[in-house]
Amino acid sequence: MNKGELVDVISEKTGIQKNTVALIINETHETIIEKLKGGDTVKIAGFGTFLTTKREARKGRNPKTGATVEIPEKIVPKFRPGKAMKETL
């Protein structure tokens, strides 16, 4: 399912106009990203938790040349599904 299909389904189930549903989804997406950039965790009860973790610097290997490459540390987003989601899947 892509974003357009999600908008269609939510619009049909709630009776809210598609452009309003799309605006809400976009704002939700932007707000979650904004909070994660600020170092916060976003918890949605029954759905899951969005958080960031720090991936330490490490050595990698270029598959084409075989040369060793330094991979810098990086902050990466993660999602942990909630209990309710785990139980329904």
C-alpha positions as CSV (number, residue, x, y, z in Angstrom):
1,M,0.0,0.0,0.0
2,N,1.3,3.4,-0.9
3,K,0.4,6.8,0.6
4,G,-2.3,7.5,-2.0
5,E,-4.0,4.2,-1.3
6,L,-3.8,4.9,2.4
7,V,-5.5,8.2,1.9
8,D,-8.2,6.6,-0.1
9,V,-8.9,3.9,2.5
10,I,-9.0,6.4,5.4
11,S,-11.2,8.8,3.5
12,E,-13.7,6.0,2.7
13,K,-13.7,4.7,6.3
14,T,-14.1,8.1,7.9
15,G,-16.0,10.2,5.3
16,I,-13.3,12.9,5.5
17,Q,-12.2,14.5,2.2
18,K,-9.1,13.0,0.6
19,N,-7.2,16.3,0.6
20,T,-7.8,16.7,4.4
21,V,-6.7,13.1,5.1
22,A,-3.5,13.7,2.9
23,L,-2.8,16.9,4.9
24,I,-3.1,15.1,8.2
25,I,-0.9,12.2,7.1
26,N,1.8,14.7,5.8
27,E,1.7,16.7,9.0
28,T,2.0,13.5,11.1
29,H,5.0,12.4,9.0
30,E,6.7,15.8,9.3
31,T,6.1,16.0,13.0
32,I,7.5,12.5,13.7
33,I,10.6,13.4,11.6
34,E,11.0,16.7,13.4
35,K,10.8,15.1,16.8
36,L,13.3,12.4,15.9
37,K,15.7,15.0,14.6
38,G,15.4,16.7,18.0
39,G,16.4,13.5,19.7
40,D,12.9,12.7,21.0
41,T,11.0,9.4,21.0
42,V,7.5,9.2,19.5
43,K,5.3,6.6,21.1
44,I,1.8,5.8,19.7
45,A,-0.1,3.5,22.0
46,G,-1.2,0.3,20.3
47,F,1.0,1.0,17.2
48,G,4.6,1.4,18.2
49,T,7.6,3.6,19.0
50,F,9.7,5.7,16.7
51,L,13.2,6.4,18.0
52,T,16.8,7.0,16.9
53,T,19.9,5.1,17.7
54,K,23.6,5.8,17.2
55,R,25.4,3.5,14.9
56,E,29.1,3.5,15.9
57,A,31.9,4.1,13.4
58,R,33.3,1.0,11.9
59,K,35.4,-0.4,9.1
60,G,33.8,-1.6,5.9
61,R,35.0,-3.1,2.7
62,N,34.4,-1.8,-0.8
63,P,33.0,-4.8,-2.6
64,K,34.3,-3.7,-6.0
65,T,38.0,-3.1,-5.0
66,G,38.2,-4.9,-1.7
67,A,39.8,-1.8,-0.1
68,T,39.0,-1.1,3.6
69,V,36.8,2.0,4.1
70,E,36.1,3.9,7.3
71,I,32.3,4.2,7.8
72,P,31.5,7.2,10.1
73,E,29.1,7.0,13.0
74,K,25.5,7.8,12.1
75,I,22.2,8.4,13.8
76,V,19.5,6.1,12.3
77,P,15.8,5.9,12.8
78,K,14.1,2.8,14.2
79,F,10.6,1.6,14.7
80,R,9.5,-0.9,17.4
81,P,6.0,-2.3,16.9
82,G,3.7,-2.1,20.0
83,K,2.3,-5.1,21.8
84,A,-1.1,-4.8,20.1
85,M,0.5,-4.7,16.6
86,K,2.6,-7.7,17.4
87,E,-0.4,-9.7,18.6
88,T,-2.5,-8.9,15.6
89,L,0.2,-9.8,13.0
